[in-house]
Amino acid sequence: MKQILSNLMVRLVLGVVAGIFLGTFASEEVMTTVVPVKYILGQIIFFMVPLIILGFVAPSITRLKNHASGLLSLALCLAYFSSVGSALFAMFLGYRLIPSFQLEPVAEGIRAIPELFFQLDIPAVMPVMSALFLALTLGLAVLWTKATLVERLLNELQDIVLAMVNRILIPVLPFFIAANFCILSYEGALSNQLPVFLKVIGVILAGHFIWLAFLYGAAGLYAGKNPWRVLKHYAPAYFTAVGTMSSAVTLGVALKSANQSDVLRKDVTDFSIPLFSNIHLCGSVLTEVFFVMTVSQVLYGDLPSLPTMILFIFLLAVFAIGAPGVPGGTVMASLEIVISVLGFDESGTALLLTIFALQDSFGTACNITGDGVLSLTLSAYSDRKEK
């Protein structure tokens, strides 16, 4: 029983169920406690977002110093444009399919929730964009100056932030989600929407496989080699990612899978697989784009405009490069642009966090499997440079 409850997905599902049950039968007195709990937990989550970006992006840049600039530049471009491409594909699916789901927007004020009687503000140490720019410039400056002491400090900072994510953020996430679903249920905002999200998850899984097929086909044409010679070794890595919901935990299995392929260069995969596990999140980005469009339709009554979605996509792909390899890392790292660009409030971000986390294992599996095909491209590039 303890082993089952230790699974994050199980805890998230229990949080959703408990929140809906409590909200259905809760009195106004109970809700006066739930509302401030949700607010405080939300403050903790949003406080940690800039720390996550700074703690993961800067150290990742400093680790790239021993690799050729051409290979690194190509790897970064491949990861970025794969994420942008998958996001644009998800946007296309969203505009075509979401209106056919006939989602009814949640009516405002179905049932008023009690006012917040206790408020504990925990402001972030810096804005998210400041954290991203600082992480990029700091990482590059460490490489330029060969500041080995600062490099070690950044690596320790990453370990510290990862511990904070695992010991603070992830444990409070089910309670934050439970509180938000309790409020949505109390308001009457969940009437018939949960079955719709099951349909949405089915569309996203199909989107993952379509995008992977495109990536493997394109890489096979570029390399002049059969991409199946890579893909056939990735089943263990895929199912490990499904079970762990973490690219960081799956890294060892992914390296073993890549090194079993006879068309991937080991000197390339030793560099590319760990790098891509941190910066290539095509499946997670595809998922988040489709989900934000669905949540926007459900909670706010319409889809975001095309210019807004394009701006969000190109920013999201940047944030994905620095997202931590932990469950829900992509959406947690991008919460600020979800709020500032798309205009989501706490109810919207809570719903996004929940449905994203419930299927995040499949997004992670798509990310990991996509790393193999990008490594095929880098191997072919290295072969051509040598010739």
C-alpha positions as a LaTeX table, in Angstrom:
\begin{tabular}{lrrr}
\hline
Residue & $x$ (\AA) & $y$ (\AA) & $z$ (\AA) \\
\hline
Met1 & 0.00 & 0.00 & 0.00 \\
Lys2 & 2.83 & 2.39 & 0.89 \\
Gln3 & 4.52 & 1.66 & $-2.43$ \\
Ile4 & 1.32 & 2.47 & $-4.32$ \\
Leu5 & 0.84 & 5.76 & $-2.45$ \\
Ser6 & 4.45 & 6.74 & $-3.20$ \\
Asn7 & 3.58 & 6.96 & $-6.90$ \\
Leu8 & 3.00 & 10.59 & $-7.87$ \\
Met9 & 0.28 & 9.80 & $-10.38$ \\
Val10 & $-1.66$ & 7.88 & $-7.73$ \\
Arg11 & $-1.37$ & 10.80 & $-5.30$ \\
Leu12 & $-2.54$ & 13.24 & $-7.96$ \\
Val13 & $-5.56$ & 11.10 & $-8.79$ \\
Leu14 & $-6.37$ & 10.79 & $-5.10$ \\
Gly15 & $-6.04$ & 14.57 & $-4.77$ \\
Val16 & $-8.50$ & 15.11 & $-7.62$ \\
Val17 & $-11.00$ & 12.59 & $-6.21$ \\
Ala18 & $-10.69$ & 13.90 & $-2.65$ \\
Gly19 & $-11.08$ & 17.50 & $-3.82$ \\
Ile20 & $-14.19$ & 16.76 & $-5.87$ \\
Phe21 & $-15.75$ & 14.73 & $-3.03$ \\
Leu22 & $-15.02$ & 17.37 & $-0.41$ \\
Gly23 & $-16.22$ & 20.22 & $-2.61$ \\
Thr24 & $-19.49$ & 18.43 & $-3.36$ \\
Phe25 & $-20.48$ & 18.17 & 0.30 \\
Ala26 & $-18.46$ & 20.99 & 1.92 \\
Ser27 & $-20.16$ & 23.73 & 3.88 \\
Glu28 & $-19.20$ & 27.38 & 3.69 \\
Glu29 & $-17.26$ & 27.01 & 6.95 \\
Val30 & $-15.11$ & 24.26 & 5.44 \\
Met31 & $-14.44$ & 26.36 & 2.36 \\
Thr32 & $-13.19$ & 29.25 & 4.50 \\
Thr33 & $-10.28$ & 26.94 & 5.39 \\
Val34 & $-9.75$ & 25.47 & 1.91 \\
Val35 & $-9.48$ & 28.85 & 0.16 \\
Pro36 & $-6.46$ & 30.16 & 2.16 \\
Val37 & $-4.79$ & 26.73 & 1.99 \\
Lys38 & $-5.01$ & 26.85 & $-1.79$ \\
Tyr39 & $-3.64$ & 30.40 & $-1.82$ \\
Ile40 & $-0.63$ & 29.61 & 0.39 \\
Leu41 & 0.28 & 26.43 & $-1.52$ \\
Gly42 & 0.02 & 28.39 & $-4.77$ \\
Gln43 & 2.39 & 31.00 & $-3.37$ \\
Ile44 & 4.92 & 28.26 & $-2.57$ \\
Ile45 & 4.71 & 26.82 & $-6.09$ \\
Phe46 & 5.06 & 30.17 & $-7.87$ \\
Phe47 & 7.91 & 31.18 & $-5.55$ \\
Met48 & 9.96 & 28.20 & $-6.73$ \\
Val49 & 9.51 & 28.72 & $-10.47$ \\
Pro50 & 12.40 & 31.24 & $-10.92$ \\
Leu51 & 14.64 & 29.05 & $-8.73$ \\
Ile52 & 13.91 & 26.05 & $-10.95$ \\
Ile53 & 14.86 & 28.00 & $-14.07$ \\
Leu54 & 18.07 & 29.43 & $-12.59$ \\
Gly55 & 19.05 & 26.14 & $-10.94$ \\
Phe56 & 18.75 & 24.06 & $-14.11$ \\
Val57 & 19.57 & 26.29 & $-17.09$ \\
Ala58 & 22.86 & 27.81 & $-15.89$ \\
Pro59 & 24.50 & 24.50 & $-14.80$ \\
Ser60 & 23.39 & 22.81 & $-18.03$ \\
Ile61 & 25.21 & 25.47 & $-20.07$ \\
Thr62 & 28.44 & 25.11 & $-18.09$ \\
Arg63 & 28.56 & 21.35 & $-18.74$ \\
Leu64 & 28.81 & 21.86 & $-22.49$ \\
Lys65 & 32.33 & 23.30 & $-22.49$ \\
Asn66 & 34.10 & 20.13 & $-23.67$ \\
His67 & 32.06 & 19.71 & $-26.84$ \\
Ala68 & 32.55 & 21.28 & $-30.24$ \\
Ser69 & 30.60 & 24.47 & $-30.73$ \\
Gly70 & 29.17 & 23.25 & $-34.04$ \\
Leu71 & 27.77 & 20.08 & $-32.49$ \\
Leu72 & 26.39 & 22.00 & $-29.53$ \\
Ser73 & 24.77 & 24.65 & $-31.71$ \\
Leu74 & 23.16 & 22.00 & $-33.89$ \\
Ala75 & 21.90 & 20.11 & $-30.81$ \\
Leu76 & 20.32 & 23.25 & $-29.38$ \\
Cys77 & 18.70 & 24.12 & $-32.72$ \\
Leu78 & 17.36 & 20.58 & $-33.17$ \\
Ala79 & 15.87 & 20.54 & $-29.66$ \\
Tyr80 & 14.35 & 23.99 & $-30.00$ \\
Phe81 & 12.81 & 23.49 & $-33.43$ \\
Ser82 & 11.53 & 20.03 & $-32.53$ \\
Ser83 & 9.70 & 21.59 & $-29.59$ \\
Val84 & 8.41 & 24.48 & $-31.71$ \\
Gly85 & 7.29 & 22.08 & $-34.44$ \\
Ser86 & 5.44 & 19.80 & $-32.04$ \\
Ala87 & 3.80 & 22.83 & $-30.42$ \\
Leu88 & 2.64 & 24.23 & $-33.77$ \\
Phe89 & 1.27 & 20.78 & $-34.63$ \\
Ala90 & $-0.63$ & 20.74 & $-31.32$ \\
Met91 & $-1.95$ & 24.24 & $-32.00$ \\
Phe92 & $-3.24$ & 23.10 & $-35.41$ \\
Leu93 & $-4.95$ & 20.11 & $-33.78$ \\
Gly94 & $-6.41$ & 22.38 & $-31.10$ \\
Tyr95 & $-8.01$ & 24.82 & $-33.52$ \\
Arg96 & $-9.38$ & 21.95 & $-35.62$ \\
Leu97 & $-10.58$ & 19.55 & $-32.90$ \\
Ile98 & $-11.40$ & 21.46 & $-29.71$ \\
Pro99 & $-14.43$ & 23.28 & $-31.20$ \\
Ser100 & $-15.85$ & 19.88 & $-32.21$ \\
Phe101 & $-15.70$ & 18.73 & $-28.57$ \\
Gln102 & $-18.54$ & 21.20 & $-27.88$ \\
Leu103 & $-17.06$ & 22.34 & $-24.61$ \\
Glu104 & $-19.34$ & 24.52 & $-22.56$ \\
Pro105 & $-17.53$ & 27.33 & $-20.73$ \\
Val106 & $-17.83$ & 27.29 & $-16.97$ \\
Ala107 & $-20.40$ & 29.82 & $-15.88$ \\
Glu108 & $-19.11$ & 32.43 & $-13.50$ \\
Gly109 & $-20.58$ & 32.75 & $-10.07$ \\
Ile110 & $-22.48$ & 29.47 & $-10.02$ \\
Arg111 & $-21.83$ & 29.44 & $-6.32$ \\
Ala112 & $-19.80$ & 32.09 & $-4.55$ \\
Ile113 & $-16.78$ & 30.92 & $-2.60$ \\
Pro114 & $-15.93$ & 32.54 & 0.75 \\
Glu115 & $-13.56$ & 35.48 & 0.70 \\
Leu116 & $-9.93$ & 34.94 & 1.62 \\
Phe117 & $-9.72$ & 35.75 & 5.34 \\
Phe118 & $-6.00$ & 34.93 & 5.72 \\
Gln119 & $-3.36$ & 35.77 & 3.13 \\
Leu120 & 0.32 & 34.87 & 3.28 \\
Asp121 & 2.23 & 36.41 & 0.38 \\
Ile122 & 5.50 & 34.73 & $-0.64$ \\
Pro123 & 6.80 & 36.81 & $-3.58$ \\
Ala124 & 9.36 & 35.25 & $-5.89$ \\
Val125 & 12.96 & 36.42 & $-5.57$ \\
Met126 & 12.85 & 37.68 & $-9.19$ \\
Pro127 & 10.55 & 37.66 & $-12.23$ \\
Val128 & 10.72 & 34.53 & $-14.36$ \\
Met129 & 12.12 & 36.28 & $-17.45$ \\
Ser130 & 14.84 & 37.83 & $-15.28$ \\
Ala131 & 15.69 & 34.36 & $-13.98$ \\
Leu132 & 15.89 & 32.95 & $-17.51$ \\
Phe133 & 18.11 & 35.78 & $-18.79$ \\
Leu134 & 20.34 & 35.58 & $-15.70$ \\
Ala135 & 20.70 & 31.81 & $-16.12$ \\
Leu136 & 21.67 & 32.13 & $-19.79$ \\
Thr137 & 24.16 & 34.96 & $-19.30$ \\
Leu138 & 25.63 & 33.48 & $-16.11$ \\
Gly139 & 26.18 & 30.09 & $-17.71$ \\
Leu140 & 27.88 & 31.62 & $-20.74$ \\
Ala141 & 30.03 & 33.94 & $-18.59$ \\
Val142 & 31.26 & 30.96 & $-16.56$ \\
Leu143 & 32.37 & 29.29 & $-19.81$ \\
Trp144 & 34.06 & 32.44 & $-21.10$ \\
Thr145 & 36.01 & 33.06 & $-17.87$ \\
Lys146 & 36.63 & 29.37 & $-17.02$ \\
Ala147 & 35.34 & 30.09 & $-13.49$ \\
Thr148 & 35.61 & 26.55 & $-12.14$ \\
Leu149 & 34.62 & 27.54 & $-8.60$ \\
Val150 & 31.40 & 29.19 & $-9.79$ \\
Glu151 & 30.76 & 26.18 & $-12.03$ \\
Arg152 & 30.93 & 23.86 & $-9.02$ \\
Leu153 & 28.66 & 26.21 & $-7.08$ \\
Leu154 & 26.11 & 26.15 & $-9.92$ \\
Asn155 & 26.19 & 22.35 & $-9.96$ \\
Glu156 & 25.55 & 22.34 & $-6.22$ \\
Leu157 & 22.77 & 24.89 & $-6.74$ \\
Gln158 & 21.13 & 22.49 & $-9.18$ \\
Asp159 & 21.27 & 19.70 & $-6.60$ \\
Ile160 & 19.77 & 22.04 & $-4.01$ \\
Val161 & 16.94 & 23.16 & $-6.28$ \\
Leu162 & 16.25 & 19.57 & $-7.33$ \\
Ala163 & 15.99 & 18.62 & $-3.65$ \\
Met164 & 13.56 & 21.50 & $-3.10$ \\
Val165 & 11.46 & 20.31 & $-6.03$ \\
Asn166 & 11.40 & 16.71 & $-4.81$ \\
Arg167 & 10.92 & 17.46 & $-1.10$ \\
Ile168 & 8.72 & 20.57 & $-1.18$ \\
Leu169 & 7.08 & 21.27 & $-4.53$ \\
Ile170 & 6.07 & 17.77 & $-5.59$ \\
Pro171 & 4.73 & 16.78 & $-2.12$ \\
Val172 & 2.52 & 19.90 & $-1.90$ \\
Leu173 & 1.29 & 19.58 & $-5.49$ \\
Pro174 & $-1.43$ & 16.94 & $-4.75$ \\
Phe175 & $-2.78$ & 19.11 & $-1.90$ \\
Phe176 & $-2.77$ & 22.22 & $-4.11$ \\
Ile177 & $-4.64$ & 20.31 & $-6.80$ \\
Ala178 & $-7.07$ & 18.85 & $-4.25$ \\
Ala179 & $-7.83$ & 22.33 & $-2.89$ \\
Asn180 & $-8.43$ & 23.73 & $-6.36$ \\
Phe181 & $-10.70$ & 20.86 & $-7.38$ \\
Cys182 & $-12.55$ & 21.27 & $-4.10$ \\
Ile183 & $-13.22$ & 24.90 & $-4.99$ \\
Leu184 & $-14.21$ & 24.05 & $-8.58$ \\
Ser185 & $-16.53$ & 21.33 & $-7.31$ \\
Tyr186 & $-18.03$ & 23.64 & $-4.67$ \\
Glu187 & $-18.70$ & 26.28 & $-7.33$ \\
Gly188 & $-20.26$ & 23.67 & $-9.60$ \\
Ala189 & $-17.65$ & 24.18 & $-12.29$ \\
Leu190 & $-16.86$ & 20.50 & $-12.90$ \\
Ser191 & $-20.30$ & 19.33 & $-13.96$ \\
Asn192 & $-19.52$ & 17.50 & $-17.19$ \\
Gln193 & $-15.95$ & 18.44 & $-18.01$ \\
Leu194 & $-13.85$ & 15.50 & $-16.73$ \\
Pro195 & $-14.97$ & 13.07 & $-19.49$ \\
Val196 & $-13.89$ & 15.67 & $-22.03$ \\
Phe197 & $-10.34$ & 15.64 & $-20.70$ \\
Leu198 & $-10.15$ & 11.87 & $-21.17$ \\
Lys199 & $-10.94$ & 12.45 & $-24.84$ \\
Val200 & $-8.30$ & 15.19 & $-24.95$ \\
Ile201 & $-5.65$ & 12.84 & $-23.54$ \\
Gly202 & $-6.45$ & 10.33 & $-26.30$ \\
Val203 & $-5.86$ & 13.03 & $-28.94$ \\
Ile204 & $-2.55$ & 13.99 & $-27.33$ \\
Leu205 & $-1.26$ & 10.40 & $-27.26$ \\
Ala206 & $-2.03$ & 10.10 & $-30.97$ \\
Gly207 & $-0.22$ & 13.41 & $-31.52$ \\
His208 & 2.88 & 12.06 & $-29.76$ \\
Phe209 & 3.14 & 9.08 & $-32.09$ \\
Ile210 & 2.51 & 11.18 & $-35.20$ \\
Trp211 & 5.25 & 13.64 & $-34.23$ \\
Leu212 & 7.72 & 10.86 & $-33.42$ \\
Ala213 & 6.99 & 9.24 & $-36.79$ \\
Phe214 & 7.73 & 12.56 & $-38.50$ \\
Leu215 & 11.00 & 13.04 & $-36.58$ \\
Tyr216 & 12.26 & 9.51 & $-37.29$ \\
Gly217 & 11.31 & 9.76 & $-40.94$ \\
Ala218 & 13.08 & 13.10 & $-41.41$ \\
Ala219 & 16.21 & 11.95 & $-39.56$ \\
Gly220 & 16.34 & 8.73 & $-41.58$ \\
Leu221 & 16.29 & 10.73 & $-44.81$ \\
Tyr222 & 19.05 & 13.06 & $-43.59$ \\
Ala223 & 21.26 & 10.26 & $-42.27$ \\
Gly224 & 20.56 & 7.88 & $-45.14$ \\
Lys225 & 19.97 & 5.10 & $-42.62$ \\
Asn226 & 16.96 & 3.15 & $-41.45$ \\
Pro227 & 15.63 & 4.90 & $-38.30$ \\
Trp228 & 14.15 & 1.60 & $-37.10$ \\
Arg229 & 17.73 & 0.61 & $-36.16$ \\
Val230 & 17.41 & 3.26 & $-33.43$ \\
Leu231 & 13.73 & 3.02 & $-32.57$ \\
Lys232 & 13.71 & $-0.75$ & $-32.00$ \\
His233 & 15.99 & $-0.36$ & $-28.97$ \\
Tyr234 & 13.89 & 2.32 & $-27.26$ \\
Ala235 & 11.04 & 0.23 & $-25.80$ \\
Pro236 & 12.77 & $-0.14$ & $-22.36$ \\
Ala237 & 13.42 & 3.60 & $-22.18$ \\
Tyr238 & 9.86 & 4.43 & $-23.26$ \\
Phe239 & 8.22 & 2.24 & $-20.63$ \\
Thr240 & 10.69 & 3.36 & $-17.95$ \\
Ala241 & 9.66 & 6.95 & $-18.66$ \\
Val242 & 5.97 & 5.97 & $-18.50$ \\
Gly243 & 6.55 & 4.41 & $-15.08$ \\
Thr244 & 8.76 & 7.12 & $-13.58$ \\
Met245 & 7.41 & 10.32 & $-15.22$ \\
Ser246 & 10.99 & 11.63 & $-15.10$ \\
Ser247 & 13.56 & 12.06 & $-17.85$ \\
Ala248 & 16.26 & 12.38 & $-15.18$ \\
Val249 & 15.41 & 8.97 & $-13.70$ \\
Thr250 & 15.13 & 7.43 & $-17.18$ \\
Leu251 & 18.51 & 8.77 & $-18.34$ \\
Gly252 & 20.49 & 5.60 & $-17.56$ \\
Val253 & 18.08 & 3.38 & $-19.49$ \\
Ala254 & 18.01 & 5.86 & $-22.38$ \\
Leu255 & 21.80 & 5.80 & $-22.65$ \\
Lys256 & 21.79 & 2.00 & $-22.70$ \\
Ser257 & 19.11 & 1.95 & $-25.40$ \\
Ala258 & 20.98 & 4.46 & $-27.56$ \\
Asn259 & 24.30 & 2.63 & $-27.23$ \\
Gln260 & 22.69 & $-0.60$ & $-28.46$ \\
Ser261 & 22.00 & 0.97 & $-31.85$ \\
Asp262 & 24.58 & 0.28 & $-34.55$ \\
Val263 & 23.88 & 3.58 & $-36.35$ \\
Leu264 & 24.52 & 5.88 & $-33.39$ \\
Arg265 & 28.05 & 6.94 & $-32.49$ \\
Lys266 & 28.85 & 6.34 & $-28.82$ \\
Asp267 & 30.99 & 9.47 & $-28.60$ \\
Val268 & 27.94 & 11.41 & $-29.78$ \\
Thr269 & 25.33 & 9.69 & $-27.62$ \\
Asp270 & 27.42 & 10.13 & $-24.46$ \\
Phe271 & 27.06 & 13.85 & $-25.09$ \\
Ser272 & 23.67 & 14.07 & $-26.78$ \\
Ile273 & 21.45 & 11.80 & $-24.66$ \\
Pro274 & 22.14 & 13.58 & $-21.33$ \\
Leu275 & 21.89 & 16.96 & $-23.08$ \\
Phe276 & 18.62 & 16.20 & $-24.86$ \\
Ser277 & 17.10 & 14.74 & $-21.71$ \\
Asn278 & 17.30 & 18.27 & $-20.30$ \\
Ile279 & 16.52 & 20.42 & $-23.33$ \\
His280 & 14.38 & 18.33 & $-25.73$ \\
Leu281 & 10.78 & 18.15 & $-24.50$ \\
Cys282 & 8.74 & 17.85 & $-27.68$ \\
Gly283 & 6.11 & 15.56 & $-26.12$ \\
Ser284 & 5.65 & 17.72 & $-23.05$ \\
Val285 & 5.41 & 20.89 & $-25.14$ \\
Leu286 & 2.87 & 19.31 & $-27.50$ \\
Thr287 & 0.82 & 18.26 & $-24.49$ \\
Glu288 & 0.93 & 21.64 & $-22.77$ \\
Val289 & $-0.10$ & 23.57 & $-25.88$ \\
Phe290 & $-3.15$ & 21.39 & $-26.49$ \\
Phe291 & $-4.09$ & 21.47 & $-22.82$ \\
Val292 & $-3.84$ & 25.26 & $-22.45$ \\
Met293 & $-6.19$ & 25.62 & $-25.41$ \\
Thr294 & $-8.63$ & 23.15 & $-23.86$ \\
Val295 & $-8.51$ & 24.81 & $-20.43$ \\
Ser296 & $-8.99$ & 28.23 & $-22.05$ \\
Gln297 & $-12.13$ & 26.97 & $-23.79$ \\
Val298 & $-13.49$ & 25.31 & $-20.65$ \\
Leu299 & $-12.80$ & 28.04 & $-18.10$ \\
Tyr300 & $-12.79$ & 31.23 & $-20.16$ \\
Gly301 & $-15.17$ & 30.44 & $-23.01$ \\
Asp302 & $-12.90$ & 30.72 & $-26.05$ \\
Leu303 & $-9.58$ & 29.68 & $-27.56$ \\
Pro304 & $-6.56$ & 32.01 & $-27.40$ \\
Ser305 & $-6.01$ & 34.05 & $-30.56$ \\
Leu306 & $-3.53$ & 32.84 & $-33.18$ \\
Pro307 & $-0.93$ & 35.60 & $-32.52$ \\
Thr308 & $-1.15$ & 34.90 & $-28.78$ \\
Met309 & $-0.63$ & 31.17 & $-29.31$ \\
Ile310 & 2.35 & 31.71 & $-31.63$ \\
Leu311 & 4.01 & 34.02 & $-29.09$ \\
Phe312 & 3.31 & 31.50 & $-26.32$ \\
Ile313 & 4.77 & 28.63 & $-28.39$ \\
Phe314 & 8.07 & 30.32 & $-29.20$ \\
Leu315 & 8.51 & 31.37 & $-25.56$ \\
Leu316 & 7.46 & 27.95 & $-24.27$ \\
Ala317 & 10.14 & 26.24 & $-26.36$ \\
Val318 & 12.75 & 28.45 & $-24.69$ \\
Phe319 & 11.46 & 27.66 & $-21.22$ \\
Ala320 & 11.38 & 23.94 & $-22.07$ \\
Ile321 & 15.15 & 24.00 & $-22.60$ \\
Gly322 & 15.60 & 24.88 & $-18.93$ \\
Ala323 & 12.80 & 22.75 & $-17.50$ \\
Pro324 & 13.85 & 20.21 & $-14.84$ \\
Gly325 & 13.64 & 16.51 & $-15.64$ \\
Val326 & 11.08 & 15.87 & $-12.93$ \\
Pro327 & 7.32 & 15.18 & $-13.15$ \\
Gly328 & 5.53 & 18.27 & $-14.42$ \\
Gly329 & 8.81 & 20.16 & $-14.91$ \\
Thr330 & 7.82 & 21.72 & $-18.24$ \\
Val331 & 4.54 & 23.20 & $-17.10$ \\
Met332 & 6.00 & 24.35 & $-13.76$ \\
Ala333 & 8.86 & 26.15 & $-15.52$ \\
Ser334 & 6.42 & 27.88 & $-17.89$ \\
Leu335 & 3.72 & 28.94 & $-15.42$ \\
Glu336 & 4.71 & 32.60 & $-15.67$ \\
Ile337 & 4.10 & 32.80 & $-19.42$ \\
Val338 & 0.87 & 30.80 & $-19.02$ \\
Ile339 & $-0.27$ & 33.60 & $-16.71$ \\
Ser340 & 1.27 & 36.62 & $-18.46$ \\
Val341 & 0.75 & 35.63 & $-22.12$ \\
Leu342 & $-2.45$ & 33.57 & $-21.95$ \\
Gly343 & $-4.02$ & 35.39 & $-19.00$ \\
Phe344 & $-4.70$ & 32.30 & $-16.88$ \\
Asp345 & $-5.73$ & 32.79 & $-13.25$ \\
Glu346 & $-5.07$ & 30.36 & $-10.40$ \\
Ser347 & $-8.03$ & 28.15 & $-11.32$ \\
Gly348 & $-6.73$ & 27.83 & $-14.85$ \\
Thr349 & $-3.16$ & 27.05 & $-13.80$ \\
Ala350 & $-4.38$ & 24.53 & $-11.23$ \\
Leu351 & $-6.50$ & 22.72 & $-13.81$ \\
Leu352 & $-3.58$ & 22.78 & $-16.26$ \\
Leu353 & $-1.19$ & 21.39 & $-13.63$ \\
Thr354 & $-3.60$ & 18.59 & $-12.81$ \\
Ile355 & $-4.43$ & 17.28 & $-16.26$ \\
Phe356 & $-0.82$ & 17.75 & $-17.40$ \\
Ala357 & 0.55 & 15.78 & $-14.46$ \\
Leu358 & $-1.99$ & 12.97 & $-14.90$ \\
Gln359 & $-0.57$ & 12.12 & $-18.34$ \\
Asp360 & 2.96 & 13.54 & $-17.96$ \\
Ser361 & 4.47 & 10.05 & $-18.09$ \\
Phe362 & 3.50 & 9.72 & $-21.77$ \\
Gly363 & 4.89 & 13.15 & $-22.59$ \\
Thr364 & 8.17 & 12.19 & $-20.92$ \\
Ala365 & 8.25 & 8.92 & $-22.88$ \\
Cys366 & 7.80 & 10.89 & $-26.11$ \\
Asn367 & 10.64 & 13.21 & $-25.10$ \\
Ile368 & 13.01 & 10.34 & $-24.36$ \\
Thr369 & 12.19 & 8.46 & $-27.56$ \\
Gly370 & 12.68 & 11.65 & $-29.56$ \\
Asp371 & 16.17 & 12.06 & $-28.09$ \\
Gly372 & 17.26 & 8.96 & $-30.00$ \\
Val373 & 16.27 & 10.38 & $-33.37$ \\
Leu374 & 18.00 & 13.71 & $-32.71$ \\
Ser375 & 21.12 & 11.73 & $-31.77$ \\
Leu376 & 20.86 & 9.98 & $-35.15$ \\
Thr377 & 20.96 & 13.40 & $-36.81$ \\
Leu378 & 24.01 & 14.43 & $-34.76$ \\
Ser379 & 25.78 & 11.15 & $-35.57$ \\
Ala380 & 25.22 & 11.69 & $-39.30$ \\
Tyr381 & 26.41 & 15.30 & $-38.96$ \\
Ser382 & 29.60 & 14.15 & $-37.18$ \\
Asp383 & 30.28 & 11.53 & $-39.86$ \\
Arg384 & 29.99 & 14.14 & $-42.61$ \\
Lys385 & 32.23 & 16.60 & $-40.77$ \\
Glu386 & 34.94 & 13.93 & $-40.44$ \\
Lys387 & 34.74 & 13.06 & $-44.13$ \\
\hline
\end{tabular}
